[in-house]
């Protein structure tokens, strides 16, 4: 049945050109299959960005007049109109791309304070407007799209499990057997996507567990007494969970390697590469390099079994550069290796956001504390974070935060001038203030900072992990207004 | 970051390195002051100066507020030049929107005050509303009082400009440096303590935002007011949709679209008073409802981040500006609810008072002992519950 579905061809428009995908594809997967890998352009110097599994910025496009739609979460449909953003005057004839020729230092954070900038009056207002058009990236939604509040739901449960991997399923089943009400929230449209593409046998989810697929649990409020999530499909309402107990089974993600070229289309995290290969039957590339902290061998084997030509496998610490202009063309890992995709499988780190929000406290700075009693962490997320390999001198063009287009060079500029407070670095450069709201880019920022000044990354207090990191629309949030009473 | 040992003496110690404290320091430097020390317990921009809505307007409903904020707009206009740094102040206008008869009457009353003091405000015609606010839901708008001289200044640019100026001009600015006490000698404050370290001072200025009551307590003097926290949030950036800064007096919401495309704003919900930097769901939901109703095109825009900030408000929400009546040489810039906008005026007036001993007439109504002497200031034009 599933196989049959994939046979059906669907034609949609990408920048005005028809592209044929197969039903069941996400738009990003269909474009990848068609050989289109640059899906977005970075904010300042318009670097090519694509589907990475790490950063949403690379997959934000305009879909049917709606800005900033994640096209790795939108299924192809006949007649869908998909356009690249951050272009001018049009995606097909884009003059803004010339910004790639700008010397990087010209657009380091605070460039708007430069001597050449008019400082007041009409001249400044015009400059500001030009800047707002450039930095805004996307045109506002078409006026014909009338939005109304999407009704939400409030749900009291004995146990809320966040994460639909094997650990989350097991934990949800255990609680359901004891007779409590259990909800399981998972980002994926199906359970345990990664584990199943690795060929693991899975426990069946107990039918008494209420499953919320395709939903991002984005915020822990009131010390974790209120947990809020919203479905990726913004026509469905947000859910405010009131759990007696919360289990974080959020797993770990592979952190993109901190080398020049790590943002190029063709660099994918292991989950994304396996998803493409196992579910969509799209290969990450013709010649693929797999790097990691140990898991690269298993991942490479699995990819090879799915038909991927793996030309290199090795430790991420030996990777020194990813080459390419528009997409990956090779890597340097001791020797130079020609390849058109790089898959990273480690260092693996857990997203700290929910734990930070549930435990964070402080009058001058919010800092994480031990988790509330009602919280537990299971599975890979409980296994601890792997160390990020960072050299003292990372190439200054290495992109640390693709959403805000912040390079290692830009961070060095401030670190070398003596600024070592992560909160201040964040404010000076906007590193981590984009769509991902700090994960994974603060992991790399802290590792870069620590290596530069010769200390351990753990000595720094993390900047605040703020909800809801673009996981909810205004219309979905409005649907919560009548459901959550102010804290009286 | 300054890693030298703290000095033993300073002519002026400013407590708080936010926009208030640095504005006082900047204005003192301009008046030739030396040996200025600024101490801040948090990090740069960590307080309300890095968390506020950045809106600026000259016009309110009362004479004292409007006179103070006319001065502040004048100051804002000259800051980039005087600091030698672009603070990105942009007079793209400030629209106060009424959705009900009662608030419309209030706007008309306020307009009279503003016009009598020379503020260039006016009520917009329906056609002007179309031109200036094309994306607004006109069905919800009853009247708009527009202040063309108002606008915004992004706090990152303002704070960067102030800090750069201060550091260039020898002001010693220390973050992550918490004071532990104040020392009194007879009728005056004489020193600031940082742990075991004593810093003798001719004069101390408290610009400590939500911590102003703690500073007053250290000096064992009373201070009117209470702590407040409010929340704000930023939407994912888009190209320009909303031009002026906007305040909705009936919905108690205020917002603008920043120079990098994010719509940033906040609102209030009735909740138990508490001090915290953590956010809650009701503000996000209610702010979203306001956006959806007033600017339907924002309906499908995603919410990027949401934060809380703290401040110290006086019981009439007007600032407390001046020397403490019970303790000589201890000055306050406290009690603010429009503190970011008011900082340029406050810095100038306080610096003039400290440097020359002259209290400007525009500062007089905001004296700390006004509650006992003349009574609170009645101001109906602020968007605050």
Interface residues (C-beta under 8 A of the other chain):
Chain A: X66 X67 X68 X110 X112 X113 X114 X117 X119 X120 X124 X125 X128 X129 X131 X132 X133 X135 X136 X137 X138 X139 X140 X141 X143 X145 X146 X147 X148 X149 X219 X221 X222 X226 X228 X234 X240 X357 X360 X361 X362 X363 X364 X365 X366 X418 X419 X420 X421 X423 X424 X427 X428 X433 X434 X435 X437 X464 X466 X467 X468 X469 X470 X471 X472 X473 X474 X475 X476 X477 X478 X479 X480 X481 X483 X484 X485 X486 X487 X488
Chain B: X1 X41 X42 X43 X44 X45 X46 X47 X50 X77 X80 X81 X85 X86 X88 X89 X90 X91 X92 X135 X156 X157 X160 X161 X175 X176 X210 X235 X236 X237 X238 X239 X240 X241 X257 X258 X259 X260 X261 X269 X270 X271 X272 X275 X276 X277 X278 X279 X280 X281 X282 X284 X285 X286 X287 X288 X289 X291 X292 X296 X297 X298 X299 X300 X301 X302 X303 X304 X305 X306 X307 X310
